[in-house]
């Protein structure tokens, strides 16, 4: 799934660190040593937050319009885009064994041609899942 939220970034007194949070995601808070680092850190934290919420079937809050957020005076706001499908693909890389049934003639022909059926299945599922994400 794809999400868009507003994140707030508050610099410390000397501007060497940033405290960042996504107000709509309770507890989604982190820090960064630079604004660029903080953006990367909050996007990662939000991705993890949303993956857990999806997996556990929790309600995922809608993004609050920026003009309705209580934003501290010295805060910097940024739109953060989160793609939990891409996050899962990048972080959950363990292999899971699945049994697949094929007609005997197809399995024989695939073996003769050196086709890696596991890779073909992965490629096909990735294409199918990416197109269904766009809907």
N, C-alpha and C positions, 0 to 999 in steps of 0.2 A: 504494500500500500504506500501511497505517497501522501505526505502531510506538509503543511506550511504553518509555521508558528512564528511569533515575534519573540526574540530573545533580547534581554537587557544586559548591558555590560557596564559595570561601575568601576572606574579606575581607583586604585588606592591613592593615598595622599601624594606620593611621589611619581605616580603613573607607571610604576614598574610591574604591577600585577592588575589583573582584572577579575572581579567577582562577576559571574554570569549566571543567569537563570532564565528559564522559560516559565513565565507566570501561570500559564494554563496547565502545566504538567507539575503537579504537586511533588516537591522534593527533587525536581530536576535542576540541580545547582552544581556548579563547579567553578574552578578558577583557571586562569591562564597567565603565562608570563608576558604575553603580548596580546594585542587585540586579535591578531591572526590565530595565535595559539588558542585563545579563549573561544573563538568561533569554532575551531576544529573540535575542541573539548566539549562544548555544549551540544554540537551536532551529534557527537558520539554518545554523549549521555542521553540525549533525547531519543536517539535510535534504540539504545538499550531499553529505555523506559517504555517505548512504544511496542517493541518486540515482546516484552514481558506482558504488557497489557493485552496484546493480540492473543498470545498463547494462553493466557489465563481467562480469556473471554471477558475482560473488564471493559467498562465503558471508556471510550477514548473521547476526551473533551474536544469540542469544536474550538477553533482558534477564536480568541476574542479580538474584535477590531482594535487597532492601536489606539484610536481616540477614546476607547473605553477603559484602557489599562491605566493603572496607577503607576506612573513612571517617575522614579526619583529625578530630581532636578539635574544632576550631573551624569545621568545615564545616557548611554549610546544605545540606540535600538537598531536591530537588524532582523531581516527576514531570514529564517532558517528553513531550508528545504530538507525533508527527511524521506528517504526511500527505504522502508524496512525490508523490501525484497532484496535490494542491492546489499544492504547491511548484512542480512542473513547469508547471502552468497559469499560475502567477503569474510565472515567470521565463523560460520558453522560449516567447516570443511571436512568433518569426519565422514567416512564412507559408510553407507548402510546397505546391507545385502538384501536384494529383492529377487525372488524367483519369477521368471517370465516364461510363459509358454509360447512357443512358435511352432508353426507347421514344420514337420520334419524336412520337407524339401527346401524350405526357406533357411533353416539352420544349416543344412548341408551346403547350400549355395553360398551362404554368408561365410562359412568356414573356408570353403575353397577359394573365395575371393579375399580372404584375410580381413574381413570386416570385424571390427570390434563392436559387438552388439551392445555392450554396456555404454560405450561412448555414443553410439547412435541414439540409444534411448535417452541418455542425458541431454544430448543436443536437441532432440525432438521435444523433450519436456521443457527445456529452457525456452525454446521458441514458443511453444504453446503457452507457458506461464507468463512470458513477457507480453504476449499479445493479449492475454486475458487481463493483465494488470492495466493495460491501456484503455480498457473499456470502462 
